[in-house]
Amino acid sequence: MAMEVTQVLLNAQSIDGTVRKHAEESLNQFQEQNLPSFLLSLSGELANDEKPVDSRKLAGLILKNALDAKEQHRKFELVQRWLSLDANVKTQIKTCLLKTLTSPVPDARSTASQVIAKVAGIELPQKQWPELIGSLLSNIHQLPAHVKQATLETLGYLCEEVSPDVVDQDHVNKILTAVVQGMNAAEGNNDVRLAATRALYNALSFAQANFNNDMERDYIMRVVCEATQSPEVKIRQAAFECLVSISSTYYDKLAPYMQDIYNITAKAVREDEEPVALQAIEFWSSICDEEIDILEEYGGDFTADSDVPCFYFIKQALPALVPMLLETLLKQEEDQDQDEGAWNIAMAGGTCLGLVARTVGDDIVPLVIPFIEENITKPDWRQREGATYAFGSILEGPSPDKLLHIVNVALSFMLSALTKDPNNHVKDTTAWTLGRIFEFLHGSTMDTPIITQANCQQIITVLLQSMKDTPNVAEKACGALYFLAQGYEDVGPTSPLTPFFQEIVQSLLTVTHREDAGESRLRTAAYETLNEVVRCSTDETAPMVLQLVPVIMMELHKTLEGQKLSSDEREKQSELQGLLCGCLQVIIQKLGSSEPTKYVFMQYADQIMGLFLRVFACRSATVHEEAMLAIGALAYSTGPDFAKYMPEFYKYLEMGLQNFEEYQVCAVTVGVVGDICRALEEKILPYCDGIMTQLLKDLSSNQLHRSVKPPIFSCFGDIALAIGENFEKYLMYSMPMLQSAADLSTHTSSADDDMTEYTNSLRNGILEAYSGIFQGFKNSPKTQLLIPYAPHILQFLDSIYMEKDMDEVVMKTAIGLLGDLADTLGSNAGSLIQQSLSSKDFLNECLSSEDHMIKESAEWAKLAISKAISV
């Protein structure tokens, strides 16, 4: 059945485009016409040592892609396709794959390892290929080194593909034994040791039982620590990667090893090559993450003897750990600020120092201050930059009281450094640090303000000056201004920034026009800051915000004038349109929030809507989203008058709802439908058939990302509220969907936080839909249509109450729905509510809630229920 494919595979990698295209087409055709023969031919090619390495590698890659895909629904199709292949064909392919592990050609072995793991990922959960792990392990100790290496690599990939519950403990023990023996210093071959160390990294999640056994754990830890001392740099790096993984997976088992780990990490950080040193620092960052999570979860108020599973490793290591991290800050690279993806020892050390500050709070301050004082004025830029970075890193975590004194001293020093320091790095870090000061120590919650009438003028002058500096410094200055504005968000009718408003806005617009604004995210940062300055502005600057409207409209207009653009230019254009639509959205929300400014702003509404529609006509996905959000804000502000835009806008709304490949766009559009419902109320009726059809289609598609489902349900409620009893014709479609989603959402109790969060948002969407429908039908002669649905809804409320895992948001919506039920159905609901299992308990629980929103909803519900019962 296998065919000769070598030449086609080589042609598919040809530099000649025509040859390549032709080869790709023949491969696709072969795959479609005869899949079994296609897969057999590829596996035969991969296994054949006579064949050229390039054709073998591509054969393996195509095989791998025939078994797996990034998109869930495509992956599901490929899995089903493989499972339904003839058993003999699958056996032949698997034999070829296993045979390839003995090939002398490293690329062929490595490719086969990955494909075997993909097949195992499909078959082991189905209880197929039970002999695989046994056959991989059977003769691992007699094998030539290259086969041993390939086998270990395969075991590593296998552990990455398969979830721990499909491999029995006996096999886990054998895998770990083989892997740990392969890591042992007694293993003479470095390729084998490296493959084993990398395999352990993937196998760690399988080792729960082994880590609970003291002897086995000691052995694994010893081998990992020894591997960090290997003469081969790649093995050292992989061993430290194992330690990082152990630090989060088995945090509670680390205590006996911490002293040794400190010693080996400190030595690596000080002396080893960068990739190894970075992992050694990462170990401590990972311990910080664990302890921050534990302390957040258990709150800061536990007593010393309570069973908080925190070992305070960081607190204990502080006196040695902080000096080690401070040393790393002086190992900067010359051009790290210009390079977007830069990551080096100094950056890793500063990041870790920031995490340590969040873990231990005040205790870090006295350990870092002497380093800052000693280095901040040194002639060598590395020392000045390191001191500034250290200071910026410890601003989140310690209490403001502990920091205020030093911040007040440092502020004027930093403002002067930002203008006068000759070194670009120092200025970059200084601007970043100012941003951190404003983010964490400035705002309405602070007792002692650090920004006063005395220094406000100077701060703004310096930041605006720095926006003219190199792009990386200017971008950080924009960031500092962003947090400066944010801290004045709730200051009352007058803001200290008002006198500078015009100048700030002008400076930011100037930055967006810089020739080099494309570097270091500068243009994006300038618009984000402009948005924040507008969002946090007060009524007294509204006239100036109004003057900004035609300016931004003009900018948006210019992006639409473009002639034929290359794809690169088109991407830049749509990014700029996104920024400008985002800016208009903030302005619309600001001016629309008070009557006087809204009235004046409305003169621009037609033109703005016209621009948004032209942006849609450029039709690039990234813009869609921001223009869509801005239109939602416009609808909210214009109210019923928005109806005049609907005939032209509707096709784009429908397009957004159809776009479930880019599910964010779809979710945003669903939200905008809600905005439009609130704006138009019954005027949306002519468009409802189309919208409901599309929403129901989205819900029944298995390709739609699950996160879009809750907002779609809420949207049913928005539509019902807007059109009232006219929703009648959609009941027969929407109610069964709500009921089946409700049933689904009560049987998903899971240990997984993400799933719990999703379940809650799904329940909330369902409850909001029911609420909107019941409120929409209130006082209508057609309310009796809803009576048949009441028992199921009460049963749903019972079951989520019984599961005891709802968050505050769901609680408030649920008790509100109970009230809506009573309010709309009156006596028809009264008896049902009295018979329901938990309504009474649930109501009482909400009435005594700490959360005043829940309490308020509950009091309203109580009133509605007592009316319904007394009728």
KAHUBEL-V429534 format. One record per residue. N is the residue number from 1. PHI is phi in whole degrees, 0 to 359 (none if undefined). Layout:
BEGIN
N_PHI ; N_PHI
END
This chain:
BEGIN
1_none ; 2_287 ; 3_239 ; 4_282 ; 5_239 ; 6_306 ; 7_296 ; 8_298 ; 9_294 ; 10_291 ; 11_297 ; 12_292 ; 13_248 ; 14_292 ; 15_281 ; 16_279 ; 17_304 ; 18_294 ; 19_300 ; 20_297 ; 21_298 ; 22_298 ; 23_295 ; 24_298 ; 25_296 ; 26_294 ; 27_297 ; 28_298 ; 29_297 ; 30_301 ; 31_298 ; 32_287 ; 33_281 ; 34_210 ; 35_300 ; 36_303 ; 37_296 ; 38_299 ; 39_292 ; 40_297 ; 41_298 ; 42_295 ; 43_292 ; 44_295 ; 45_298 ; 46_297 ; 47_277 ; 48_269 ; 49_290 ; 50_283 ; 51_278 ; 52_295 ; 53_297 ; 54_295 ; 55_288 ; 56_293 ; 57_298 ; 58_293 ; 59_301 ; 60_295 ; 61_295 ; 62_295 ; 63_301 ; 64_299 ; 65_289 ; 66_278 ; 67_246 ; 68_207 ; 69_212 ; 70_292 ; 71_285 ; 72_306 ; 73_292 ; 74_292 ; 75_300 ; 76_301 ; 77_298 ; 78_293 ; 79_297 ; 80_299 ; 81_296 ; 82_293 ; 83_297 ; 84_271 ; 85_292 ; 86_300 ; 87_301 ; 88_297 ; 89_298 ; 90_298 ; 91_298 ; 92_300 ; 93_297 ; 94_294 ; 95_298 ; 96_301 ; 97_297 ; 98_295 ; 99_296 ; 100_296 ; 101_298 ; 102_264 ; 103_296 ; 104_288 ; 105_268 ; 106_303 ; 107_298 ; 108_293 ; 109_300 ; 110_296 ; 111_296 ; 112_299 ; 113_306 ; 114_292 ; 115_290 ; 116_303 ; 117_296 ; 118_295 ; 119_296 ; 120_299 ; 121_299 ; 122_274 ; 123_273 ; 124_301 ; 125_297 ; 126_270 ; 127_61 ; 128_255 ; 129_55 ; 130_295 ; 131_277 ; 132_303 ; 133_297 ; 134_302 ; 135_289 ; 136_293 ; 137_273 ; 138_307 ; 139_238 ; 140_298 ; 141_274 ; 142_272 ; 143_284 ; 144_298 ; 145_306 ; 146_292 ; 147_283 ; 148_300 ; 149_300 ; 150_294 ; 151_294 ; 152_296 ; 153_299 ; 154_297 ; 155_299 ; 156_297 ; 157_297 ; 158_298 ; 159_295 ; 160_285 ; 161_276 ; 162_257 ; 163_274 ; 164_307 ; 165_287 ; 166_263 ; 167_246 ; 168_286 ; 169_300 ; 170_299 ; 171_292 ; 172_302 ; 173_301 ; 174_292 ; 175_298 ; 176_298 ; 177_300 ; 178_298 ; 179_293 ; 180_292 ; 181_294 ; 182_294 ; 183_279 ; 184_303 ; 185_299 ; 186_294 ; 187_288 ; 188_288 ; 189_263 ; 190_294 ; 191_296 ; 192_293 ; 193_299 ; 194_293 ; 195_298 ; 196_293 ; 197_294 ; 198_292 ; 199_292 ; 200_300 ; 201_306 ; 202_282 ; 203_275 ; 204_302 ; 205_290 ; 206_273 ; 207_265 ; 208_313 ; 209_297 ; 210_290 ; 211_285 ; 212_280 ; 213_263 ; 214_306 ; 215_295 ; 216_295 ; 217_296 ; 218_303 ; 219_294 ; 220_300 ; 221_298 ; 222_295 ; 223_296 ; 224_295 ; 225_297 ; 226_296 ; 227_294 ; 228_292 ; 229_256 ; 230_300 ; 231_292 ; 232_265 ; 233_300 ; 234_295 ; 235_290 ; 236_300 ; 237_298 ; 238_296 ; 239_293 ; 240_294 ; 241_298 ; 242_298 ; 243_299 ; 244_298 ; 245_294 ; 246_298 ; 247_297 ; 248_265 ; 249_285 ; 250_235 ; 251_311 ; 252_287 ; 253_252 ; 254_272 ; 255_314 ; 256_295 ; 257_256 ; 258_297 ; 259_297 ; 260_297 ; 261_295 ; 262_302 ; 263_299 ; 264_287 ; 265_291 ; 266_299 ; 267_296 ; 268_295 ; 269_297 ; 270_279 ; 271_239 ; 272_274 ; 273_291 ; 274_306 ; 275_303 ; 276_284 ; 277_301 ; 278_298 ; 279_291 ; 280_295 ; 281_291 ; 282_302 ; 283_304 ; 284_288 ; 285_298 ; 286_292 ; 287_298 ; 288_303 ; 289_304 ; 290_300 ; 291_289 ; 292_299 ; 293_299 ; 294_297 ; 295_292 ; 296_292 ; 297_294 ; 298_265 ; 299_67 ; 300_275 ; 301_253 ; 302_276 ; 303_276 ; 304_299 ; 305_269 ; 306_288 ; 307_270 ; 308_283 ; 309_282 ; 310_250 ; 311_262 ; 312_52 ; 313_300 ; 314_293 ; 315_302 ; 316_291 ; 317_275 ; 318_316 ; 319_302 ; 320_264 ; 321_290 ; 322_298 ; 323_302 ; 324_297 ; 325_290 ; 326_298 ; 327_300 ; 328_295 ; 329_295 ; 330_267 ; 331_256 ; 332_289 ; 333_257 ; 334_303 ; 335_243 ; 336_295 ; 337_284 ; 338_274 ; 339_263 ; 340_304 ; 341_267 ; 342_299 ; 343_207 ; 344_213 ; 345_299 ; 346_296 ; 347_291 ; 348_296 ; 349_295 ; 350_293 ; 351_298 ; 352_295 ; 353_300 ; 354_297 ; 355_291 ; 356_298 ; 357_298 ; 358_289 ; 359_282 ; 360_252 ; 361_63 ; 362_306 ; 363_299 ; 364_280 ; 365_302 ; 366_297 ; 367_279 ; 368_256 ; 369_307 ; 370_301 ; 371_297 ; 372_295 ; 373_299 ; 374_288 ; 375_254 ; 376_294 ; 377_246 ; 378_293 ; 379_294 ; 380_282 ; 381_302 ; 382_299 ; 383_287 ; 384_296 ; 385_293 ; 386_299 ; 387_294 ; 388_293 ; 389_296 ; 390_300 ; 391_296 ; 392_299 ; 393_288 ; 394_259 ; 395_278 ; 396_253 ; 397_133 ; 398_295 ; 399_287 ; 400_308 ; 401_304 ; 402_291 ; 403_257 ; 404_306 ; 405_301 ; 406_292 ; 407_296 ; 408_298 ; 409_293 ; 410_286 ; 411_303 ; 412_291 ; 413_299 ; 414_292 ; 415_298 ; 416_287 ; 417_297 ; 418_295 ; 419_266 ; 420_255 ; 421_296 ; 422_288 ; 423_257 ; 424_299 ; 425_302 ; 426_296 ; 427_294 ; 428_303 ; 429_292 ; 430_295 ; 431_295 ; 432_299 ; 433_294 ; 434_300 ; 435_301 ; 436_293 ; 437_299 ; 438_290 ; 439_290 ; 440_257 ; 441_234 ; 442_222 ; 443_149 ; 444_293 ; 445_276 ; 446_277 ; 447_287 ; 448_250 ; 449_289 ; 450_267 ; 451_254 ; 452_234 ; 453_302 ; 454_293 ; 455_250 ; 456_300 ; 457_304 ; 458_296 ; 459_302 ; 460_292 ; 461_303 ; 462_295 ; 463_295 ; 464_293 ; 465_298 ; 466_292 ; 467_291 ; 468_265 ; 469_287 ; 470_301 ; 471_307 ; 472_293 ; 473_287 ; 474_299 ; 475_296 ; 476_291 ; 477_294 ; 478_302 ; 479_300 ; 480_294 ; 481_295 ; 482_304 ; 483_288 ; 484_298 ; 485_295 ; 486_300 ; 487_294 ; 488_260 ; 489_299 ; 490_248 ; 491_274 ; 492_102 ; 493_292 ; 494_234 ; 495_248 ; 496_302 ; 497_276 ; 498_309 ; 499_299 ; 500_256 ; 501_305 ; 502_303 ; 503_293 ; 504_298 ; 505_298 ; 506_299 ; 507_298 ; 508_294 ; 509_296 ; 510_299 ; 511_300 ; 512_296 ; 513_265 ; 514_300 ; 515_305 ; 516_260 ; 517_292 ; 518_284 ; 519_274 ; 520_51 ; 521_57 ; 522_297 ; 523_298 ; 524_302 ; 525_297 ; 526_295 ; 527_291 ; 528_300 ; 529_290 ; 530_303 ; 531_300 ; 532_291 ; 533_297 ; 534_292 ; 535_299 ; 536_266 ; 537_280 ; 538_253 ; 539_303 ; 540_293 ; 541_260 ; 542_307 ; 543_302 ; 544_286 ; 545_296 ; 546_299 ; 547_293 ; 548_286 ; 549_303 ; 550_298 ; 551_295 ; 552_291 ; 553_299 ; 554_299 ; 555_300 ; 556_293 ; 557_302 ; 558_298 ; 559_290 ; 560_270 ; 561_280 ; 562_308 ; 563_283 ; 564_296 ; 565_253 ; 566_286 ; 567_295 ; 568_293 ; 569_294 ; 570_297 ; 571_296 ; 572_297 ; 573_298 ; 574_288 ; 575_294 ; 576_295 ; 577_300 ; 578_299 ; 579_297 ; 580_289 ; 581_296 ; 582_298 ; 583_294 ; 584_298 ; 585_301 ; 586_296 ; 587_295 ; 588_299 ; 589_296 ; 590_292 ; 591_286 ; 592_282 ; 593_275 ; 594_225 ; 595_305 ; 596_303 ; 597_288 ; 598_300 ; 599_301 ; 600_289 ; 601_295 ; 602_302 ; 603_299 ; 604_266 ; 605_304 ; 606_300 ; 607_295 ; 608_297 ; 609_299 ; 610_302 ; 611_296 ; 612_301 ; 613_295 ; 614_290 ; 615_297 ; 616_300 ; 617_294 ; 618_290 ; 619_48 ; 620_237 ; 621_302 ; 622_294 ; 623_290 ; 624_323 ; 625_297 ; 626_292 ; 627_294 ; 628_297 ; 629_299 ; 630_294 ; 631_293 ; 632_302 ; 633_294 ; 634_294 ; 635_299 ; 636_299 ; 637_285 ; 638_279 ; 639_67 ; 640_304 ; 641_297 ; 642_298 ; 643_307 ; 644_294 ; 645_271 ; 646_298 ; 647_305 ; 648_278 ; 649_280 ; 650_305 ; 651_296 ; 652_285 ; 653_298 ; 654_296 ; 655_298 ; 656_298 ; 657_290 ; 658_275 ; 659_274 ; 660_275 ; 661_295 ; 662_264 ; 663_292 ; 664_297 ; 665_298 ; 666_297 ; 667_297 ; 668_297 ; 669_297 ; 670_300 ; 671_298 ; 672_291 ; 673_303 ; 674_299 ; 675_301 ; 676_292 ; 677_302 ; 678_293 ; 679_283 ; 680_268 ; 681_49 ; 682_294 ; 683_291 ; 684_276 ; 685_312 ; 686_301 ; 687_261 ; 688_292 ; 689_302 ; 690_297 ; 691_294 ; 692_297 ; 693_302 ; 694_293 ; 695_296 ; 696_293 ; 697_296 ; 698_303 ; 699_297 ; 700_271 ; 701_276 ; 702_277 ; 703_267 ; 704_284 ; 705_297 ; 706_299 ; 707_292 ; 708_274 ; 709_295 ; 710_304 ; 711_298 ; 712_294 ; 713_299 ; 714_306 ; 715_295 ; 716_307 ; 717_297 ; 718_298 ; 719_294 ; 720_297 ; 721_298 ; 722_286 ; 723_252 ; 724_60 ; 725_295 ; 726_296 ; 727_289 ; 728_313 ; 729_290 ; 730_265 ; 731_302 ; 732_295 ; 733_266 ; 734_279 ; 735_297 ; 736_300 ; 737_294 ; 738_296 ; 739_295 ; 740_289 ; 741_293 ; 742_297 ; 743_298 ; 744_299 ; 745_282 ; 746_258 ; 747_243 ; 748_233 ; 749_301 ; 750_217 ; 751_281 ; 752_277 ; 753_301 ; 754_301 ; 755_292 ; 756_300 ; 757_297 ; 758_295 ; 759_302 ; 760_296 ; 761_288 ; 762_294 ; 763_301 ; 764_298 ; 765_299 ; 766_296 ; 767_296 ; 768_295 ; 769_297 ; 770_302 ; 771_302 ; 772_298 ; 773_294 ; 774_294 ; 775_294 ; 776_297 ; 777_273 ; 778_302 ; 779_63 ; 780_258 ; 781_297 ; 782_268 ; 783_302 ; 784_297 ; 785_300 ; 786_272 ; 787_305 ; 788_302 ; 789_275 ; 790_299 ; 791_302 ; 792_295 ; 793_295 ; 794_295 ; 795_296 ; 796_298 ; 797_298 ; 798_303 ; 799_292 ; 800_286 ; 801_292 ; 802_294 ; 803_285 ; 804_58 ; 805_235 ; 806_274 ; 807_271 ; 808_301 ; 809_299 ; 810_295 ; 811_301 ; 812_295 ; 813_294 ; 814_293 ; 815_290 ; 816_297 ; 817_295 ; 818_302 ; 819_296 ; 820_299 ; 821_301 ; 822_294 ; 823_293 ; 824_278 ; 825_269 ; 826_55 ; 827_298 ; 828_298 ; 829_267 ; 830_310 ; 831_292 ; 832_298 ; 833_295 ; 834_295 ; 835_280 ; 836_291 ; 837_296 ; 838_236 ; 839_308 ; 840_294 ; 841_300 ; 842_297 ; 843_300 ; 844_297 ; 845_299 ; 846_290 ; 847_295 ; 848_260 ; 849_289 ; 850_289 ; 851_280 ; 852_291 ; 853_295 ; 854_294 ; 855_299 ; 856_298 ; 857_300 ; 858_293 ; 859_294 ; 860_296 ; 861_298 ; 862_300 ; 863_298 ; 864_298 ; 865_292 ; 866_294 ; 867_297 ; 868_296 ; 869_283 ; 870_280 ; 871_300
END
